[in-house]
Amino acid sequence: MPKVIFAAVGCTLSDPDRDIKRFFPESTGYKTDFITVKQRGGDILIKEVEEKLKDKLDPIFETADVAHAYYTVLKGEKIIGRVHGINQKGIYGGMQLILATDLEGRILEFYYQKISSLEANKFKSKEFTDQFKGLTLADFYHHDSVRETASESGRIAKIKDPSGKSSADFKITLRGIKENLILLDIFWLNRKYDNYFNKIKNN
């Protein structure tokens, strides 16, 4: 079981009791764990995350000692899902992206706990956020592979920027959700999606 450690804290739920019940009405409780990249692999793991993300981690906001919060949702003694968030640096300020996922790492719900944007309402609309339901890390890896061949196939490619003048925040949202799922896969899912990543990487 992951140990609770003290470090720079990442994205935590502002009201976990309320939010857990909203995502999982059948839940009877939850437990909270904090995990850092430093604890699980340090610089080697940083390089792995960057390779999978296809981007460099921010040297200030995404360091190895940031403690990522994971809320493991229970129904009795049975684990039924997880809720976890990640911070991103948007064009107009910080973003906090929250995911509720099932035990396979599939997105059940996505919402912005915080977004500083002139078009925040467009991003927070259900019409936009509901498009992420059902996605897994495999969808993001697939999107990376087809982008390199200029293909527009896949579920990620069908998600359109809801804003008029904030395309950078849309791209940051996609990046943040992908990073969130990568860390979930490494920390909790026993690298379930590594085979998919390696298959694409070697093609």
LUMKOLVEX-824934 format. One record per residue (C-alpha): residue number from 1; residue in one letter; x, y, z. Coordinates in Angstrom, 2 decimals. Layout:
BEGIN
REC  resi  resn       c1       c2       c3
REC   NUM     a        X        Y        Z
...
% end
This chain:
BEGIN
REC  resi  resn       c1       c2       c3
REC     1     m     0.00     0.00     0.00
REC     2     p     1.44     3.44    -0.95
REC     3     k     2.87     5.36     1.97
REC     4     v     1.71     8.87     2.81
REC     5     i     4.66    11.21     2.33
REC     6     f     5.23    14.90     2.78
REC     7     a     6.16    16.89    -0.32
REC     8     a     4.85    19.56    -2.64
REC     9     v     1.15    18.75    -2.97
REC    10     g    -0.42    18.44    -6.37
REC    11     c    -4.11    18.67    -7.21
REC    12     t    -6.42    17.67    -4.36
REC    13     l   -10.23    17.73    -4.29
REC    14     s   -11.63    20.89    -2.71
REC    15     d   -14.52    18.90    -1.17
REC    16     p   -13.75    15.18    -1.42
REC    17     d   -16.82    14.00     0.53
REC    18     r   -19.12    15.81    -1.89
REC    19     d   -17.18    15.00    -5.06
REC    20     i   -16.74    11.29    -4.34
REC    21     k   -20.47    10.93    -3.78
REC    22     r   -21.21    12.88    -6.95
REC    23     f   -19.03    10.58    -9.05
REC    24     f   -19.87     7.36    -7.20
REC    25     p   -23.32     7.63    -5.52
REC    26     e   -23.06     4.03    -4.33
REC    27     s   -19.79     4.61    -2.46
REC    28     t   -19.58     4.02     1.28
REC    29     g   -16.21     5.70     1.79
REC    30     y   -12.78     6.32     0.35
REC    31     k    -9.12     6.39     1.28
REC    32     t    -6.56     8.97     0.20
REC    33     d    -2.96     8.28    -0.85
REC    34     f    -0.21    10.66    -1.93
REC    35     i     2.45     9.38    -4.33
REC    36     t     5.43    11.14    -5.90
REC    37     v     7.48    10.35    -8.98
REC    38     k    10.56    10.69    -6.78
REC    39     q     9.26     7.94    -4.51
REC    40     r     8.53     5.58    -7.41
REC    41     g    11.54     6.09    -9.67
REC    42     g    12.96     9.63    -9.61
REC    43     d    14.78    10.90   -12.69
REC    44     i    14.42     7.59   -14.53
REC    45     l    10.66     7.72   -14.12
REC    46     i    10.61    11.40   -15.13
REC    47     k    12.21    10.42   -18.44
REC    48     e     9.72     7.61   -18.93
REC    49     v     6.75     9.89   -18.30
REC    50     e     8.16    12.48   -20.72
REC    51     e     8.64     9.82   -23.40
REC    52     k     5.05     8.64   -23.04
REC    53     l     3.70    12.17   -22.81
REC    54     k     5.80    13.28   -25.78
REC    55     d     6.58    16.48   -23.91
REC    56     k     8.91    17.77   -21.21
REC    57     l     7.57    18.12   -17.69
REC    58     d     7.52    21.65   -16.32
REC    59     p    10.62    22.13   -14.09
REC    60     i     8.58    24.16   -11.57
REC    61     f     5.05    22.71   -11.54
REC    62     e     5.73    19.08   -12.50
REC    63     t     8.78    18.14   -10.45
REC    64     a     9.48    14.68    -9.08
REC    65     d     8.56    15.67    -5.52
REC    66     v     4.99    16.78    -6.28
REC    67     a     2.67    14.55    -4.25
REC    68     h    -0.20    13.38    -6.46
REC    69     a    -3.44    12.69    -4.57
REC    70     y    -5.45     9.54    -5.30
REC    71     y    -8.86     8.87    -3.79
REC    72     t    -9.64     5.16    -3.84
REC    73     v   -13.42     4.78    -3.73
REC    74     l   -14.97     1.97    -1.72
REC    75     k   -18.30     0.18    -1.57
REC    76     g   -18.00    -1.74     1.63
REC    77     e   -14.58    -3.36     1.33
REC    78     k   -14.68    -3.44    -2.48
REC    79     i   -12.76    -0.87    -4.56
REC    80     i   -15.06     0.53    -7.24
REC    81     g   -13.01     3.35    -8.75
REC    82     r   -10.61     6.21    -8.24
REC    83     v   -10.67    10.00    -8.40
REC    84     h    -7.49    11.92    -9.14
REC    85     g    -6.47    15.30   -10.51
REC    86     i    -3.52    17.08   -12.00
REC    87     n    -2.36    20.69   -12.20
REC    88     q    -1.57    22.33   -15.51
REC    89     k    -0.35    25.80   -16.37
REC    90     g    -2.94    27.38   -18.65
REC    91     i    -2.60    30.52   -20.72
REC    92     y    -4.37    32.69   -18.12
REC    93     g    -3.37    30.78   -14.99
REC    94     g    -3.60    27.42   -13.31
REC    95     m    -5.87    24.56   -14.29
REC    96     q    -6.99    21.66   -12.11
REC    97     l    -8.23    18.70   -14.14
REC    98     i   -10.16    16.02   -12.23
REC    99     l   -10.86    12.50   -13.47
REC   100     a   -13.03     9.75   -12.06
REC   101     t   -11.92     6.40   -13.46
REC   102     d   -12.93     2.77   -13.16
REC   103     l   -10.53    -0.03   -12.20
REC   104     e    -9.37    -0.38   -15.82
REC   105     g    -8.36     3.28   -16.03
REC   106     r   -11.39     4.22   -18.16
REC   107     i   -12.67     7.78   -17.70
REC   108     l   -16.11     7.91   -16.09
REC   109     e   -16.20    11.67   -15.52
REC   110     f   -14.00    14.67   -16.25
REC   111     y   -14.32    18.19   -14.94
REC   112     y   -12.32    21.33   -14.30
REC   113     q   -12.03    22.05   -10.60
REC   114     k   -10.26    25.23   -11.65
REC   115     i    -9.73    26.93   -14.98
REC   116     s    -8.57    30.49   -15.56
REC   117     s    -9.76    31.28   -19.05
REC   118     l   -11.80    33.95   -20.76
REC   119     e   -13.84    31.09   -22.21
REC   120     a   -14.03    28.93   -19.09
REC   121     n   -17.76    28.27   -19.49
REC   122     k   -17.22    26.70   -22.89
REC   123     f   -14.57    24.35   -21.52
REC   124     k   -16.67    23.44   -18.46
REC   125     s   -19.79    22.67   -20.50
REC   126     k   -21.12    19.11   -20.35
REC   127     e   -21.18    19.10   -24.14
REC   128     f   -17.38    19.31   -24.06
REC   129     t   -16.42    17.34   -20.93
REC   130     d   -18.75    14.42   -21.67
REC   131     q   -16.71    13.65   -24.80
REC   132     f   -13.96    12.26   -22.57
REC   133     k   -16.18     9.59   -21.01
REC   134     g   -15.04     6.11   -21.91
REC   135     l   -11.55     7.12   -23.01
REC   136     t    -8.48     5.27   -21.78
REC   137     l    -4.76     5.87   -22.02
REC   138     a    -4.74     3.66   -25.11
REC   139     d    -6.84     6.29   -26.94
REC   140     f    -4.20     8.93   -26.21
REC   141     y    -1.34     6.68   -27.31
REC   142     h    -3.27     5.90   -30.51
REC   143     h    -3.80     9.61   -31.10
REC   144     d    -0.05    10.25   -30.87
REC   145     s     0.72     7.49   -33.35
REC   146     v    -1.76     8.59   -35.99
REC   147     r    -0.80    12.26   -35.63
REC   148     e     2.67    11.33   -36.82
REC   149     t     1.13    10.01   -40.04
REC   150     a    -1.29    12.96   -40.39
REC   151     s    -4.24    10.64   -39.84
REC   152     e    -7.41    11.95   -38.17
REC   153     s    -8.67     8.61   -36.91
REC   154     g    -9.49     7.81   -33.31
REC   155     r   -11.71     9.19   -30.56
REC   156     i    -9.32    11.94   -29.44
REC   157     a    -9.24    13.43   -32.92
REC   158     k   -13.04    13.81   -32.81
REC   159     i   -12.91    16.04   -29.71
REC   160     k   -13.04    19.59   -30.99
REC   161     d   -11.79    22.73   -29.31
REC   162     p   -14.91    24.32   -27.73
REC   163     s   -13.37    27.78   -27.53
REC   164     g   -12.99    30.55   -30.05
REC   165     k    -9.66    32.04   -29.02
REC   166     s    -8.21    29.61   -26.44
REC   167     s    -6.85    26.77   -28.54
REC   168     a    -3.73    26.60   -26.36
REC   169     d    -5.86    25.80   -23.30
REC   170     f    -7.58    23.03   -25.27
REC   171     k    -4.22    21.47   -26.09
REC   172     i    -3.11    21.85   -22.46
REC   173     t    -6.29    20.07   -21.37
REC   174     l    -5.55    17.09   -23.62
REC   175     r    -1.95    17.03   -22.38
REC   176     g    -3.02    17.17   -18.74
REC   177     i    -5.57    14.39   -19.03
REC   178     k    -3.02    12.21   -20.78
REC   179     e    -0.39    12.89   -18.11
REC   180     n    -2.95    12.10   -15.42
REC   181     l    -3.70     8.73   -17.05
REC   182     i     0.00     7.93   -17.51
REC   183     l     0.67     8.42   -13.80
REC   184     l    -2.44     6.41   -12.90
REC   185     d    -1.20     3.56   -15.08
REC   186     i     2.25     3.58   -13.49
REC   187     f     1.16     4.08    -9.88
REC   188     w    -2.02     1.97    -9.73
REC   189     l    -2.68    -0.16   -12.81
REC   190     n     0.56    -2.15   -12.89
REC   191     r     1.43    -0.56   -16.25
REC   192     k    -1.61    -2.03   -17.93
REC   193     y    -1.13     0.11   -21.05
REC   194     d     2.63    -0.37   -21.51
REC   195     n     2.14    -3.14   -24.07
REC   196     y     0.00    -0.84   -26.18
REC   197     f     2.54     1.98   -25.89
REC   198     n     5.46    -0.31   -26.81
REC   199     k     3.57    -1.75   -29.77
REC   200     i     2.96     1.73   -31.19
REC   201     k     6.47     2.89   -30.33
REC   202     n     8.05    -0.01   -32.24
REC   203     n     5.87     0.28   -35.34
% end
